[in-house]
Amino acid sequence: MDSDARNKLFERGLDFEKSGKKDCALKCYLGCLTCLQADSHFVLLPQCLRNVADIYFSKEEYEKAILFIQAEKLFYENALIDSTDIQDTLEKLRQSEKDDNSPKVDENSVRADEFEHLAKLCMDQNQPHLALEYAGKATKIRQQIYGNDHKITKDSLDYFATLYAEVGRKQYSDSMTHLSPNTSRRESLSNVSPPSILRQRNIMETSDEREKKCVRFNEHIERRVIYEENLPTSLTVIAILFGFIVFLIMGTWLFCIMRNDHVCRSFSAEVQYIYTRLRYLYYHYTGNKVYKN
């Protein structure tokens, strides 16, 4: 099948998918991938892989969806780190080498540089998790080439540690965002001003009525103390609830280990279903933006 036939078959798949015939669309997309070789000129390959993954995801076949979305990710990695480009870069570096004490340049070292460059691109696209993954690959390659004590390896480890700290900072910032409503509420309570004592009194008020009225200077302090006293109780309840859920899951898991029946198999299938769904969402989120730029 030539490239024109694959493109036409892909367009038919798009038409089927728009009309709601996902099974027919899936057959067309898989037909585009049949007998596909490395030298086949099929420019719509990444979009085809993504469409197949989306259809399998809608059919709740998450294992197959993960395979195709990982294939799309691998396609973009190979496109960014192409062997031909690496060979060209390698030849240029070897021709420019004049110092015998310079580090040995080979294909793996150039590939490590490309992985590090890809990590920097991911950071520019605000994808620190992917950047951490590619920086880890670059560091691992350099450890195999130069060892752990070489300056290049140490610089790579420092960059990996920087990305790791950035990922931790981002996770901390995201967690603090969830707590911002409570923080704003606490600030609003602390900014409550005490009621003014310079109130205009009614001329007709009697002395007894005036004695009954009192100025509460510490009203905002009392509210804040009550709020802070209730806050540890709420956190304790949440911690107890979380511990109970973990204890329940562990108890169910131990029960299923000791006894294999229909209930245990259903529970295992449900856990596997949730796990594969979360894996697909992770790959879908991390691979959706960076590689299409």
N, C-alpha and C positions, 0 to 999 in steps of 0.2 A: 504494500500500500504506500503510495507516494504522499508527499506533504499536502497536495491539493485535496486528495481524497480524505485525508485525516481532518483537514480544516472543514470540509463540507459535512463530514460525519459529526464533528463537534458542534457545528451550527444546528444540525438536526437535533442533537441532544439539548441544546439551549431552548429550541422551540418546544420540545417535549416537556422540559422542566417548567417553562413559563405556563404551559397549559395544564400543569398539575400531574402529568404522566411521568412520575419519577422513575418507575421501573424501566420504561422505554428509554428515558434519558440516561439512566445508568448503563444500559446495554450499549448505547452509542458512545458514551465516554470510555467504557472499558474496551470497546472496539478500536478507539483511537490509540489505546495503549498496547494493542496486540502487535506482536512482532516489532516492537519499537527498539531500535538499536542506537548506539552512541552517535553514529553519523547521520541519524535521521533528523531532518530539519523540520521539527514540529515546534513552532514558536509558542503555541498555546498549551504546551505541556504543563506548566505550573498551574494555570487556571483550571485545566482539566483535572489535575490531581486534587485541587481544592474543592471543585464541584463534586467529585466522587466522595471525598471525605464528608462534605456537608450532607449529601444524600444518605450515606450510611449513618451519620449522626441523627438525622431526622427519623431513620428507621430503628434507632436505638441499638445499632450494631457498633458499639463503641470501639471494640478491638480493631475492626477493619478501618474505622474512621481514623484511629490513631496511626495506623500503618501508612495510610495515604497522606496524612498531614505531615508525618515525619519524612516521607518521600519528597514532599514539596520543599521542606526545610533543607534536605540534603541537596536538592537541585540548586537552590540558591547558594548554598555553601560552595558547591563545585563551580558554579558560575563565577563567584567572587574569588575563589582560589583555584583558578584553572591551571592545569599542569603545563600547558603551552606557555602561558604567561610566566609561570615559575621558571621554566627552562630559559626563557628570554632574559628574565631578571638575573638568573644564575650566571649566564654567559657574560652579561654586562659587569657583574660584580667580580668575576674571575679576571676579566680583562683589565679592570681598574685596580686590582690588587698589586701593590708594590712592596709592601712591608711583609717580611716573612713572619713577623711576630703577630700579625693580625689573626683573628679567629678563623678557623677553617670554614669555608662557605660551601654548603651543600644544599640539596633540595629540601631536606627537613628543616634546616635553619631558615631558609626563605619561606617555607610554609608556616613556620612559627611566627615570622614577622607578619605574614598575611593574616594569621589568626589574631595577632595583637592589633593590627590595623582594623580588622573587623570588629573587635571589642570596642575600639574608640568610636567607630561609626555607630555602634549600638548605644553608647553613652550619649552621643550627639542626638540620637532619636529618643532619649529618655527611656532606655530599656536596660537598666543596670543588671537585671538577672541574666539576660543573654550575654551582656558584656562580661560578666563574671564567668560564664561558661566558656567563652572563647579565650579569655585570658588564662583560664586554667589549662586549656589545651595547649596554648603557646608555652606556658611554664613547664608543663610535663614534657614537651618535646625538647626544650632547652636543657632540662635536667638530664635527659637521656644522652644529649649530645655533649654538653660541656661539664656536667656534674653539678653538684650543689654549691661548690665553693667558687665557681667562676663569677666574674662581675656581671656578665650578661644574665646569668640565672638569678643572681641576687636582685638586679634591677627588675627582672620579670616578676619575682616574688613580691617585691615592694609594690609594683603596680597592681598585682593581684590582691594584696592586702588592702590597698587603697579602694579598690572596687568592692571588696568585701565589707569594708567600713561604710561605703556609700550605700550598699544594699541594706545594711543594718540601720543606717540613719533614715532611709526611706521607709523601712518597715516601722520604725519608731514614730516617724512623722505621721504615717497612716493610722497607727494606733492612737496617737494623740488627737487626731482629727475626730475619731469616734467619741472621745471624751470632751470635745469642745462644748457641747450643749451644757454639760454640768459645770464646766469652767465659767462660761458666760453667765450662768445663773448665779454662781457664787459671787462673781464680780458685781452683778446687779444688786445682790443683797448687801454687799459691802459698801456700795455707793449710795445706799438709802440714807438720806440726811435725817437727823432727828427733827421731830415736829417743832416748829417755831414757838418760842414762848411769848413772842410779841403779837399776840392775838388781840384783835379788837373785841373788847368785852361789851356785852350788852349793858346799857345803862340801867335797864330794869332788873338785872340780876340781883338776887338777894345775897347776903353774905354767906348763908348756908350753902347755896348753889355754888358759890365760888370756892368754898372749902372742899366741896365734893370733887371739883375739877383739879387735876394734878398734871404737871408737865412730866412726860416720860423721856428723860434724856438718853436712856440706854435701850431704847426700843430696837434699834438696828443691831445692837450687840446681842440682845436676847435672841433675835431671829437667827443670827449667824451661829450662835452657840447651839441652838436647837438643830440647825441644818447639819453642823459638823458632828453632833452627837448621833444623828440618824445615819450619816454616811458610812461609818464603820459597820453598822448593823446590816446595811444593804450589801456591802462587800462581803461580809461573812455569809449571808444567805446565798449570794452568787457562788462563792467558793464551795459551800456545802453542796449546792445543786450540781456544780461541775464535778465534784468528787463522787457524788452519787451516780452520775451518768457514767463516769469512767469505771466505777466499781461494777455497775450493772453490765457494761459491755464486757469487762474482763470475766465476770461470772458466767455470762452467756458463752463466751469463748471457751472457758474451761469445761463447761457442761457439754459443749459440742465435741470437745476432744475426747471426753470419756464416753460419750454416747452419740452414735451416728444414726439419726432417724430423719424422718421427713421434715420436722421442724428445724433441725440443725442444717439440713441441706438448703432449706428455704432461706434461713438466716445468712448462710455463706453466700448464696446467690445474690441476695440483696446487697451485702457488703461489697461483693465484686462488682455489682452494677454501679454502685455509688463511686467506687474507686476508679473504674474506667471512665466514668463520666467526668470526674474531676481531672483526670489525666488529659482527656481530650480538650477540656476547657483551658487547661494550662498551655498546651501546645498551640491551641487556636489563638490564645491571647498573645503569647510571646512571639509567634511567628507570623502574625497577620500584618504588622506595620513595617517592620524593618526591611524585609526583603523586597517589598514592592516599590521602594524608593529608588 
